[in-house]
């Protein structure tokens, strides 16, 4: 048995993981593995420093952006109280509290940024313990196993292989939308499944190429960037016609270089 554990739900993991984190993770430059004991099971820990750094960076940027918004709203509320007027709708403490709380919840940071919903004035605070705990968990895959002899790297490799297969099924059902199938004839059903299989194959190739170049982009994000490239054809007075592609942005150019594909051009269409 090998199961992934949502570590953030277990408070006792803080003290359990802290020594391993300080000893093996803080100075790591490549993936490191560890083994602990938890409730009679083997607790396998894999830590990727690159992933941890990226998760921390994204979280810190979101917190900084929310705090900047909060500072602007607080400044405007203070100015209104002092009798100053500003263009636009007048703010209220209750409205600002609700607006800020929604922004925090949408950013999935309500466990770190505590908004005082019961206060008559707009206030919030950063839960430093929750923030430090989130940083402790960054970059870590935590597995519970009862396999007696396999070393931690092998157990992690087994789990990742299974997770990769499950991810493929999720992609088929979500991004590729293999179902429902509105076909009656067997050859059309097989054709639909083949097209979806080829789409999954291309999706996997795209993911591998992005990973090989250490790109932070996911396949979904890469496709979203590429999808913005449009081909336009215009006919004037039913005689003169003009066609062309939208301008390739630096971000799109970098994407095509990353996945080793030529930039699209009107000649190739």
C-alpha positions as CSV (number, residue, x, y, z in Angstrom):
1,X,0.0,0.0,0.0
2,X,1.3,3.4,-1.0
3,X,-0.9,6.5,-0.3
4,X,-0.3,10.2,-0.6
5,X,-1.0,12.1,2.6
6,X,-2.4,15.7,2.5
7,X,0.2,16.9,5.0
8,X,-1.5,20.3,5.7
9,X,-4.4,18.5,7.3
10,X,-2.3,16.9,10.0
11,X,-1.0,19.2,12.7
12,X,1.5,16.6,14.1
13,X,3.5,16.7,10.9
14,X,5.0,20.1,11.9
15,X,7.2,18.7,14.6
16,X,7.7,15.4,12.6
17,X,9.0,17.1,9.5
18,X,10.9,20.0,11.0
19,X,14.1,18.1,11.8
20,X,14.2,16.4,8.4
21,X,13.5,19.8,6.7
22,X,16.3,21.6,8.6
23,X,18.8,18.7,8.1
24,X,18.2,17.7,4.5
25,X,15.9,20.2,2.7
26,X,17.1,23.7,3.4
27,X,20.5,23.3,1.7
28,X,19.3,20.7,-1.0
29,X,20.0,21.4,-4.6
30,X,18.4,18.2,-6.0
31,X,15.5,16.0,-4.9
32,X,16.1,14.4,-1.5
33,X,14.3,11.5,0.2
34,X,13.7,10.6,3.8
35,X,11.8,8.1,5.9
36,X,10.0,8.7,9.2
37,X,7.6,6.7,11.4
38,X,4.0,7.7,11.8
39,X,1.2,5.7,13.5
40,X,3.0,2.4,12.8
41,X,3.5,3.1,9.1
42,X,6.5,4.2,7.0
43,X,6.3,7.9,6.2
44,X,8.2,8.5,3.0
45,X,9.1,12.1,2.2
46,X,10.4,13.4,-1.1
47,X,11.5,17.1,-1.3
48,X,12.1,19.0,-4.5
49,X,13.9,22.3,-3.8
50,X,13.0,23.8,-7.2
51,X,9.3,23.1,-6.7
52,X,9.5,24.4,-3.1
53,X,11.1,27.6,-4.3
54,X,8.5,28.1,-7.0
55,X,5.6,27.4,-4.6
56,X,7.0,29.9,-2.0
57,X,7.6,32.5,-4.7
58,X,4.0,32.3,-6.1
59,X,2.5,32.4,-2.6
60,X,4.7,35.4,-1.5
61,X,3.7,37.3,-4.7
62,X,0.0,36.7,-4.0
63,X,0.3,37.8,-0.4
64,X,2.3,40.9,-1.5
65,X,-0.4,41.8,-4.1
66,X,-3.2,41.4,-1.6
67,X,-1.4,43.5,1.0
68,X,-0.9,46.2,-1.6
69,X,-4.6,46.2,-2.4
70,X,-5.4,46.3,1.3
71,X,-3.1,49.2,1.9
72,X,-4.8,51.2,-0.9
73,X,-8.2,50.5,0.5
74,X,-7.2,51.4,4.0
75,X,-5.6,54.6,2.8
76,X,-8.8,55.6,1.0
77,X,-11.0,54.7,4.0
78,X,-8.7,56.8,6.3
79,X,-8.9,59.7,3.8
80,X,-12.7,59.5,3.6
81,X,-12.9,59.6,7.4
82,X,-10.7,62.7,7.3
83,X,-13.2,64.4,5.0
84,X,-11.3,64.0,1.7
85,X,-13.2,63.0,-1.4
86,X,-12.1,60.8,-4.3
87,X,-13.7,60.0,-7.7
88,X,-15.6,56.8,-7.8
89,X,-17.8,54.9,-5.4
90,X,-17.4,55.6,-1.7
91,X,-15.9,52.8,0.3
92,X,-17.3,51.3,3.5
93,X,-15.5,49.2,6.0
94,X,-18.0,46.4,5.7
95,X,-17.8,46.4,1.9
96,X,-14.0,46.5,2.0
97,X,-13.9,43.6,4.5
98,X,-16.2,41.5,2.3
99,X,-14.2,42.4,-0.9
100,X,-10.8,41.7,0.7
101,X,-12.0,38.4,2.2
102,X,-13.3,37.2,-1.2
103,X,-9.9,38.1,-2.8
104,X,-8.1,36.2,-0.1
105,X,-10.4,33.2,-0.4
106,X,-10.0,33.2,-4.2
107,X,-6.2,33.2,-3.8
108,X,-6.6,30.2,-1.4
109,X,-4.9,32.1,1.4
110,X,-7.6,32.3,4.0
111,X,-5.6,30.0,6.3
112,X,-2.7,32.5,6.3
113,X,-4.4,36.0,5.9
114,X,-6.9,36.3,8.6
115,X,-9.6,38.8,7.9
116,X,-11.6,40.0,10.9
117,X,-15.1,39.6,9.6
118,X,-16.7,40.7,12.9
119,X,-14.8,44.0,13.1
120,X,-16.5,47.3,12.5
121,X,-13.3,48.6,10.8
122,X,-11.2,47.0,8.1
123,X,-8.4,44.9,9.7
124,X,-6.5,41.7,8.9
125,X,-3.3,40.0,10.0
126,X,-0.8,37.5,8.7
127,X,-0.8,34.2,10.6
128,X,3.0,33.7,10.8
129,X,2.6,30.1,12.1
130,X,0.4,29.1,9.2
131,X,2.8,30.8,6.8
132,X,5.8,29.1,8.2
133,X,3.9,25.8,8.1
134,X,3.1,26.3,4.4
135,X,6.7,27.0,3.6
136,X,7.7,23.8,5.5
137,X,5.4,21.8,3.3
138,X,6.5,23.4,0.0
139,X,8.0,21.0,-2.5
140,X,7.3,17.9,-0.4
141,X,5.5,14.7,-1.5
142,X,4.5,12.7,1.6
143,X,3.5,9.1,1.3
144,X,2.3,6.5,3.7
145,X,3.5,3.0,2.9
146,X,3.5,-0.5,4.5
147,X,5.9,-1.9,1.9
148,X,8.6,-3.4,4.1
149,X,11.8,-3.6,1.9
150,X,11.6,-1.0,-0.9
151,X,13.8,2.1,-0.4
152,X,12.2,5.5,-0.4
153,X,13.2,6.5,-3.9
154,X,11.7,3.4,-5.3
155,X,8.4,3.9,-3.5
156,X,8.3,7.5,-4.7
157,X,9.0,6.3,-8.3
158,X,6.1,3.8,-8.1
159,X,3.7,6.4,-6.8
160,X,4.7,8.9,-9.5
161,X,4.2,6.3,-12.2
162,X,0.7,5.6,-10.9
163,X,-0.1,9.3,-10.5
164,X,1.1,9.9,-14.1
165,X,-1.4,7.3,-15.4
166,X,-4.2,8.8,-13.3
167,X,-3.3,12.3,-14.6
168,X,-3.7,11.0,-18.1
169,X,-7.3,9.8,-17.4
170,X,-8.0,13.2,-15.8
171,X,-6.7,15.0,-18.9
172,X,-8.8,12.8,-21.1
173,X,-12.0,13.6,-19.1
174,X,-11.3,17.3,-18.6
175,X,-9.1,19.1,-21.2
176,X,-9.7,16.6,-24.0
177,X,-13.3,15.7,-23.0
178,X,-13.4,12.2,-24.3
179,X,-16.9,11.7,-22.9
180,X,-19.8,11.9,-23.4
181,X,-19.6,10.3,-26.9
182,X,-22.6,11.1,-29.1
183,X,-22.0,8.4,-31.7
184,X,-24.0,5.3,-32.7
185,X,-21.9,3.6,-35.3
186,X,-18.9,1.5,-34.0
187,X,-16.4,3.0,-36.6
188,X,-17.3,6.6,-35.5
189,X,-16.9,5.6,-31.8
190,X,-13.4,4.1,-32.6
191,X,-12.5,7.2,-34.6
192,X,-13.5,9.5,-31.7
193,X,-11.5,7.5,-29.2
194,X,-8.5,7.5,-31.6
195,X,-8.6,11.3,-31.9
196,X,-8.7,11.6,-28.1
197,X,-5.8,9.2,-27.7
198,X,-3.7,11.2,-30.2
199,X,-4.6,14.4,-28.4
200,X,-3.4,12.8,-25.1
201,X,-0.2,11.7,-26.8
202,X,0.5,15.2,-28.1
203,X,-0.4,16.6,-24.6
204,X,2.1,14.2,-23.0
205,X,4.8,15.2,-25.6
206,X,4.2,18.8,-24.9
207,X,4.5,18.2,-21.1
208,X,7.7,16.3,-21.6
209,X,9.3,19.0,-23.7
210,X,8.3,21.7,-21.3
211,X,9.7,19.7,-18.4
212,X,13.0,19.0,-20.3
213,X,13.6,22.7,-20.6
214,X,12.6,23.3,-17.0
215,X,9.8,25.6,-18.1
216,X,7.4,26.8,-15.4
217,X,4.5,26.5,-17.8
218,X,1.9,23.8,-17.6
219,X,0.6,22.2,-20.9
220,X,-2.7,24.0,-20.2
221,X,-1.0,27.4,-19.8
222,X,1.2,26.8,-22.9
223,X,-1.9,26.0,-25.0
224,X,-3.6,29.1,-23.7
225,X,-0.7,31.2,-24.8
226,X,-0.6,29.5,-28.3
227,X,-4.3,29.8,-28.7
228,X,-4.0,33.6,-28.8
229,X,-2.4,33.4,-32.2
230,X,-5.1,34.0,-34.8
231,X,-5.3,33.8,-38.6
232,X,-7.5,36.5,-40.2
233,X,-8.8,36.7,-43.8
234,X,-10.7,39.7,-45.0
235,X,-12.4,40.2,-48.3
236,X,-13.2,43.7,-49.5
237,X,-15.8,44.5,-52.1
238,X,-16.0,40.7,-52.9
239,X,-12.7,41.0,-54.9
240,X,-9.7,42.2,-52.9
241,X,-8.7,40.0,-50.0
242,X,-6.1,40.2,-47.3
243,X,-4.9,37.6,-44.8
244,X,-2.3,37.2,-42.1
245,X,-1.5,36.1,-38.6
246,X,-1.6,38.1,-35.5
247,X,1.8,39.4,-34.3
248,X,3.8,36.8,-32.4
249,X,4.5,38.1,-28.9
250,X,7.9,37.5,-27.1
251,X,6.1,35.1,-24.8
252,X,4.8,33.1,-27.7
253,X,8.2,33.1,-29.5
254,X,9.8,31.8,-26.3
255,X,7.2,29.1,-26.0
256,X,7.8,27.7,-29.6
257,X,11.6,27.8,-28.9
258,X,11.1,25.8,-25.7
259,X,9.0,23.1,-27.3
260,X,11.3,23.0,-30.4
261,X,8.6,23.9,-32.9
262,X,8.8,26.5,-35.7
263,X,6.8,29.7,-35.3
264,X,3.5,29.6,-37.3
265,X,3.4,31.6,-40.5
266,X,0.7,32.3,-43.1
267,X,2.7,30.1,-45.6
268,X,2.4,27.0,-43.4
269,X,-1.4,27.4,-43.1
